[in-house]
Amino acid sequence: MNTKQLDSEYIVHTYGRADVVFTKGKGSELYDETGKRYIDLGAGIAVNTLGIGDTEWLAAVTKQAGTLAHISNLYYTQPCAQLAEMLCTRTGMKKVFFGNSGAEANEGAIKAARKYAHDKYGDTRSTIVTLHNSFHGRTIATLAATGQDTFHTHFGPFPKGFAYVPANDLPAMVAQLDAVPCAAVMMELIQGEGGVIALDPAYVRAVEAECRKRDVLLVIDEVQTGNGRTGELYAYQIYGIHPDIVTTAKGLAGGLPLGVVMFNDRTENVLGRGQHGSTFGGNPVCCAGALSVLSRIDENLLSDVREKAAYIKTALEGTPHVQAVTGLGLMIGIETDKKAADVVGECLKRGVVVLTAHDRVRLLPALNIPMNLLKEAVGILKEVLAS
Ligand SMILES: *Cc1c(COP(=O)(O)O)cnc(C)c1O
């Protein structure tokens, strides 16, 4: 059997895969099993931050794999400790917890928020408020946190203690915070899976103020927006807020599974010995990859991200069938009256990899995509959109 037949026979059908078997790539170029070349504007869903097979990243990862690939959290390891220091130094957060995915990071954040409230107020304040159209993961608790009804079928009963309010509606948030005692507000600053929709900065700052008044924690889910994607290291830095907990994953380790929960001075000591854990969390190979990625997300790369973002927006705006171009940095949504899935399919045929988010086309290229490839790919995307 060939790859597609094996997949279909032996892997549960949870994914609607595109009809392509990728075999290799370099930077922002991909090749399928027939040798056809593609320009990659998806980066493995915002994971391949510096493209595929980045030389320095590869050297760091292979060196660590050949030295000590795994030993568990029963012992200290250098890449894990160094990455924690780098994350805290670059963000001003105080301590981190490492897991393996976005959902796992958000689980850790939910646990920590509940524990913070429990320590201070007993069992009275467990509710976590999230936004309509949010996405926080696929575990039972992070599905419960996800404010989209379609995710709340099939798998109940879900854990209690989640409430949902419309985004950018401050009175609704205040009413919710007043209605039941809450542990935290958890939100994405740009709703990614929800269609690449950035929250209004004034709303976000007002929510932060309302949280402070009530000693409700502010948890920011930067699983997708983090690690340079938006043109700052973390999107909360653009919004000018000071979250109590920040989660990230996708692009952190440049292609390897790594998630992190970051805590500020209010929350750094909430989780104590034995209260949380993860066998693979902070795996030395993944942390070596993340050290390589993070150390290269500097002001030069970030200003490149902003420049490329401006280029894409300018190039796409005014294209026939394009109604709006949304997002921040290299996290871009294209609102179109065409079916997003058809645009993705047609682009793939023409050698450009793009994604969907709800009814939108979504672009998440590697942060270091060369300008000539970006221009070539955007040119093809424009033709597909306009046709
Ligand atoms: C992708 C994503 C998640 C889930 O991450 P996984 O690594 O798939 O578990 C959670 N939150 C946001 C905002 C995401 O974009």
The ligand as an SDF file (V2000), in Angstrom:
LIG
                    3D

 15 15  0  0  0  0  0  0  0  0999 V2000
   -3.3630   25.4780   18.2450 C   0  0  0  0  0  0  0  0  0  0  0  0
   -3.9100   26.1650   19.4160 C   0  0  0  0  0  0  0  0  0  0  0  0
   -4.1360   25.4700   20.6300 C   0  0  0  0  0  0  0  0  0  0  0  0
   -3.9230   23.9890   20.7560 C   0  0  0  0  0  0  0  0  0  0  0  0
   -2.5770   23.6250   20.5940 O   0  0  0  0  0  0  0  0  0  0  0  0
   -2.1750   22.0920   20.4070 P   0  0  0  0  0  0  0  0  0  0  0  0
   -0.6800   22.1060   20.3660 O   0  0  0  0  0  0  0  0  0  0  0  0
   -2.8020   21.6170   19.1330 O   0  0  0  0  0  0  0  0  0  0  0  0
   -2.7030   21.3670   21.5870 O   0  0  0  0  0  0  0  0  0  0  0  0
   -4.5790   26.1920   21.7160 C   0  0  0  0  0  0  0  0  0  0  0  0
   -4.7970   27.5160   21.6330 N   0  0  0  0  0  0  0  0  0  0  0  0
   -4.5930   28.2100   20.5040 C   0  0  0  0  0  0  0  0  0  0  0  0
   -4.8290   29.6830   20.4800 C   0  0  0  0  0  0  0  0  0  0  0  0
   -4.1460   27.5630   19.3560 C   0  0  0  0  0  0  0  0  0  0  0  0
   -3.9730   28.2480   18.2230 O   0  0  0  0  0  0  0  0  0  0  0  0
  1  2  1  0
  2  3  1  0
  2 14  2  0
  3  4  1  0
  3 10  2  0
  4  5  1  0
  5  6  1  0
  6  7  2  0
  6  8  1  0
  6  9  1  0
 10 11  1  0
 11 12  2  0
 12 13  1  0
 12 14  1  0
 14 15  1  0
M  END
$$$$
